[in-house]
Amino acid sequence: MVSISAQPYSYELPLNGALALIIIDMQRDFLEAGGFGDALGNDVTRLQAIVPTLKQLLEAFRAKQLPIFHTIECHQPDLSDCPPSKRNRGQSALKIGDTGPMGRILVFGEPGNGIIPELEPLPGETVITKPGKGAFYQTNLEALLHKQGITHLLITGVTTEVCVQTTMREANDRGFECLMVEDATESYFPEFKQSTLAMMTAQGGIIGWTAPAANVLQALEVLRVVGC
């Protein structure tokens, strides 16, 4: 048995390869100046701080040949999958679909909608395009996970309290055993991140587990996946 030292208690890793890394929305629109996050008035450099840690996790999963799923929040060019309630919310300088320094905001195929180069997916790694905050909403993620027999998810990315938390709650409702990697997720608002981590593990892990990347990497080092 291999386990990760976690909150609220140890998270046991499956030995049959039924573990996947989920990387949520590490895209230029959220992490770089001129993107949607910047247009909303946020300090995008806060999100950039987790990139080295995410690279370590990505390399560890690649070395073990374990499944990796990347997500991108985006909409069709005609915005047919973007409800007015989402597009019109707030008073930012640029709204979804508007043209900014990196092309149209949160529109599929635009330069700003791509995953940052440091975390660029390799062939064989699945990229899920999602029109909502959660990675299961109007996507085939659940079907792909079931097809591969995946039962355990390590969840990372941005932002902690929005797309990452939504995805973990969706996954929990679908029966997946989820751990959020504490220093591989980030928010524009530090207090929101800490509150989210506390909510995930409250009441004996009502949504799931959290742990720092160092604990995850230590467990992965000794993990021997049956059949690999």
N, C-alpha and C positions, 0 to 999 in steps of 0.2 A: 504494500500500500504506500502511495506517495501522496502527501498532503501539503497544502500551502498554509503557513501560519497566517491566520486571517482574523477579521472581526465578523461576527461575534464569536466564532470558534473556527477550528480548522476546516478547510475546504479540500475535500478529497478529489484527487484527479482520477479520471477513468483510465484504465490500462489498455483499453481496446481502441484507442485513437479517436474516441468520440468527443474530442475537445476542439473547439474552434476559437480563433481570435477574431473579434469584431472591432473594426476601426471605424468610428463614426465621423464622417464629414470633415476630414482633415483637408479641406479644399481652400483654394486661394481666396475665394470670396469671404471667408471667415478669418483667415490668418494674415492677410496682407493688406497694406494700405491701398485704398481705392476700391476695396470690396464692400460687401454688404455690411459686415461687422463694423468697418470703419465708418460707413455712411450713417450707421445708427449712433455714432459718437463714442464707440468703445475703443479701449486701448488694446489693439490686436496683438501687441508684443506679449501680452500675458499668455495667450494661447500658444505662441511660438515656443515657450519655455519647455513644453512637454515633448517636443520633437525628438531630441536625443534619446529620451527614455522609450518612446514608441519605436524608434529604430532598433533599439536593443531587443525589445519584445518581438518585433517583426523578424529580426535575424534569428532569434531563438526558435520561433515557430517554423521558419523556413528550414533551419538545420534539422528539425525533428520531422519535417515533411508533414506537418499538421495543417489542417485547413485554415485559410485566412479569407475573411470577407471584409471588403471595404464598402462604405456607403458614401453616396453623394446626394445631398439635397438639391433638387433641381426641378424645373418645370419645362414643359414643351414650349417651343417658340411662340405659339399662339395663346399661351397661358390658359388653355382649356382645362388644365388640371390644377389651376391655382384659383381657389375661391376668392371672390372680392373681399370677403372678411379678412383674408390673409394679406392680400396685396395692399389694401387700403389702411391697414392698421398702423397707427403711429404717425409721426410727423418728420420722418427722416428726409434727408436731402435727395436720396435715391430710393425708389421703391422697386420691388421685384419686377423685372422686365425692362426697367429703364436702362439706358446706356451709360456706363461708367468708364473709368480708365481701363478696365480689363474686359470690356464688352458688356453685354446685357446681364444685369444682375440676376443670379440664380437661374439662368436659362441653360438648358442642356447643350453642351458643345461649345459654349463660349469659353475664352481663355481663363477667365476668373472662376469658372465652374470646375476646373480640373483639380485633382489632388496635387498637393505640393510635391515638387520633384524629389525631395528627400524620402518620401514615403510612396513613391510611384509603384503601383501594383506590377507584379511580374506575371508573365503568362501562366495561366492556371489558377491565379488568385481571382476570386469572384468579386465583381463590382456591382453593387446594388444601387440603382438610381431610384430615389424615393421622393414623392411629391409632398410628403408630410414630415413631421418631426420624428415619429417612430419609424424604425426600419422595417416593421412588419406591415405597415399601412399601405395598401395597394401595391405590394411587391410580392415576389415569389420566394422571399427569404425563408419562410417557414417550410415550404415544400422542399427547398434545396437542403435545408438542415436535416429534415426527416429522411430524405433520399440518401444522405451520407451517414445516417445513423448517429448524428451528433446529439448529445444530451447535455453537454456542459459548455458554457460560453464565458470567455474572458472579455469583458466589455471595456472599451477605451474610446478616447476621442473627445469631441467638443459638440456643444457645450454641456457641462456636467448636468446642469439642472433642467436643460431643455431636451435636446435630441438624445443624449446619452441616457438620462433618467427615463425618458419615455420608452426608449427601446428596451431597457432592462425591465420595466414594469410589464410591457407587452410580452417579453420573453417569459417572465415569471408566470403570467396567466396561461401561457401555452405549455408549461411544465418543464421548462429548461432550468438547469441549475446554474445560476449566474454569479460571477464575481466581477466587481468593478475595480480596476487597477487604479489605486488612489492618485499616484503621481503620473499616470498616463491619461488623465482626463483633466480638463481645465475649464474655467468659466471666466468671463469678463469681470465677475463679481466674486471675490474670495469668500465672502460670507455665504453666498448661494451654494458654492461647492461644498463647504463644510456642512451646511444643513442637509444637502442631498446625501452625502456619505452617511450622516447620522440616520436619516430616514430609511436608507436601504437596509441597515443592520438592526434597526430597532425591533423590539419584541422578539428577540431570538432569531433575527434575520428574516423578517417578514417578507422582504423582497429578495434578499440574497446576502452576499458577502462582499467585503472590501479588503484589500491588502496592498501594500507597497510593491512596486515592481521588483525590488531586490528579493523579496520573499518568493515571488512568482518565478523569477529566473533561477533561484536556488533550487526550487522544486523541479523545474523543467530539466535542469542539468542531470538529475538522477532518474528522471522518468524514462522507463524503457517500454515503449509502446509495443504490445504484442503484434507480431506480423510485420514490423518495420525493421 
